[in-house]
Structures are given as structure tokens and as C-alpha cells.
Amino acid sequence: MIHPDEAIAMMASYLRTPQTGLRTETVSLLDSLGRAMPEAITGRYDQPPFDKSAMDGWAWQSTAGETLPAAPLVIRGVIAAGKAAEHDSASGPILPGQAARIMTGAALPSGATRVQRFEWAEESAGSVRFTKTEGLDNVIRRGENARTGDVLLAPRIIGAQDIAVLAADGRAEVSVAKPVSIGVFSTGTELAEPGELLSGSRIYDSNRPQILSQLPRGLCSTRDLGKLPDDYDSTLAAVKSALDSCELLILSGGVSMGDFDYVPQALMAAGVQECFHGVAMKPGKPTFFGELVKVDESAGSPAAGLARAKVGGTADHSTVGKASCLVIGLPGNPVSVFVNTELLIRPLLSALCGIQYRPLDIPVAVTETISRKGTERVEFLPVRLGHEGVRLVRYGGSSAIQALAEADGFMRMDIGVDHIEKGGIANVRFVR
């Protein structure tokens, strides 16, 4: 059994590069939303590309130290955004004693050094008098926001604000990681599909819909592989078929120590090498992780695998072969499934897309003393955020799926910690 931080680090160690199998494609700007951008974007242009007015007002030329002209200024034309200044071509630059009407975003005319807002000026008979001193020059200088060659965006999952940055740099297309192919099984003879009539001791399968919904759609293409009975031969046959068509295979249930938990046994019989089976966390302890490794026949021996040979505790990506499919077996309880999908699968999926996962982990005060009995595992408890901090939601353990609907995140209690006093600080992974 390994520490959850070690398991998370192992997931991140599968970071793909073009040299280790990362595949990219070029998509239109709008189609890049939610996709993984594995390479940094540098600016093609200065932003803004010229000195421009920060507001609607009067462009004028001040002398050294002058913020308010002593006399009214002669009006010289109007400058609209996107159009050249009329007086530049007709009568030369703005001179001392002159002013031009200028609109927000318009290029500052030559000779002008400041902009006075319309609200603080009075116009009369071809001249304008300023009534109040501006504290700023109200000019956005060329390259003030970004310079040509600056890093505009580091590798990331592209959001709406990133679309705006890319558009402002004139980019109609973006290079993004190709989606990772993922197959999802749920196991358990007792499972019924939502909508079916229940009979006997059957229950509805919530894990598979949850996993398929929790995976970021822009990073992966998912296949709902259905549910498997608690039967070794059926599980082995289904796993063998799925391993040939997926880069990542996810199963829920059947990974613990029960008489009918066949998943680890079937996976290893199908050629999957175990990287770990058991994580010192609550919920999610029985989690299995492994890899199906290709054989490099030219080297004359089976590949060591991405996670089999370790250097400094992380996967050695210089090994002869590489995994053709990674496999995660999750426990069957739904809170375990949700927590481990967030803590383990999402970092792994991000790494396979060439980026590092950036979760929202924030230290937050707790509004009540929180205690627990066992301290041998790292525990993640569902909490809700309020004005004064976070509080526990009603939670009866890893089968209490209803807690997920109320929780904003999960607070972490580390090994050896049996309580956090009211007002103390807990690290919270926010999921909403």
C-alpha cells in the first residue's frame, strides 16, 4: 500500500511529450475550448500594437509637468477607433494649445501625450476647457499589456479567457492534444441500469455514469463499455478486448478482498503489470493501478514498462518499451469513485495530454472542530463552503453518494492527524 501523494506523483510522471507519444492536432480557435494545449503560446504582436486612448475624451499635448492647460485648447478633428486621425494627414500632429476628440481604443495622434475625459471638460465655440486634473495620462502604451515574444499562455486546458487572449494575438487555429481514448466498465452482478425495474437486492449503477461525466470531455474520447458480472471468465474476456482498443481503461468495483472481486486477478492474467494495489487513503484504499506493456521484439526482451523501472521514485520513461494501455481499478463505493477520479485519474489524463493537472487546493478555516478515530490513512471528507470557512456535510461513509450533491470539495486530514480545531486550517480540494 502506497501513500496517496506517491500515487498522485506516479500519475503525473506519465507526462507525455512529442518524444514519448504525445499526439496533437490543429483545430479552430472556438473548437479549442476545453482542449489541452501542451505547448506555450508566445505573442506575435505588441499588445496593444500602438499607443491608444483608454477612454472617450480629448487628446492633447502637455508641456513638461503640465496636467491641466492654463487656457482653452483649440479643437482639431475627431479620431474614431480603427481610423486614422484626420488631422495627422491634413494639418500635421497635435501641437501645444490644441486638442482632438478621441474615442476609447483609438490610436493616439502624433504629438498628443495625454487624454482628458469628456466628463471633466467644457466645449465652447471651437475650443475646450478642462475643469479637473487627471491623475493619469489615460493612454495605454504600445506593448504595455504584452510584448512580441512574451509567453501569453503556458500549457493548460483552454478556457474562455484563453480564447480571448489567442484571438487578440490573431490566432485562428490552435495546436491541441488529441483526445485520450478511455473505456469505462462497472462491475457487479447486483447492478441495474438506471430506468430498469429493480428486483431482489439489485441496485442502480451510479459509478459508470459518474465517471463518464466526471472526465473532462475535451481531453478524452470515452466509451461506455457497460457492466460486468462478478464472474472471472467474463471479466477476463471483456478486459482482454478492451485493452486492445483503449489507452486508459477504468473499472469500478471488484478490486477489494471479497470472494467475488476478480478484477486484479483478471487484469494480471490479461498481461497487465501491477504498479500498486492499495493506497493509504480513505475512501479509496483498494484502488489498483497497472499497465499493459508492449514488447519491443527488436530488443529481444519484454519492455520494462513506464512504472516498472524507477528513478528517484518516479517512472523511468527511458525504458525500452512503453505501456499500450494503463488501467485503474476503483473501489465500488461511489464516493471512493468520485474522490479517486479527481485525485488520480484527472492528473493521469492531463499528463497523457501533455499538461500538468492544476487542481483548486486552498487552505481554508473550518467552522467546527472535526475529529476522527483512525489516523493510519489520509482521509478526504466532504465539506461545504460558507462565509466563515468550511463545514462537514452529512456523511455516512463512502457509500453515501448523497453527500456529493452538497459538497463543494473535500478537506484533507493527513496520517497521524486525529482532529482539527474550530478555526484551524484545512487543505480543501474544491470540485465545484
Order of alpha helices (4+ residues) and beta strands (2+ residues): alpha-beta-beta-beta-beta-beta-beta-alpha-beta-beta-beta-beta-beta-beta-beta-alpha-beta-beta-beta-beta-alpha-beta-alpha-beta-alpha-beta-beta-beta-beta-beta-beta-beta-beta-alpha-alpha-beta-beta-beta-beta-alpha-beta-beta-beta
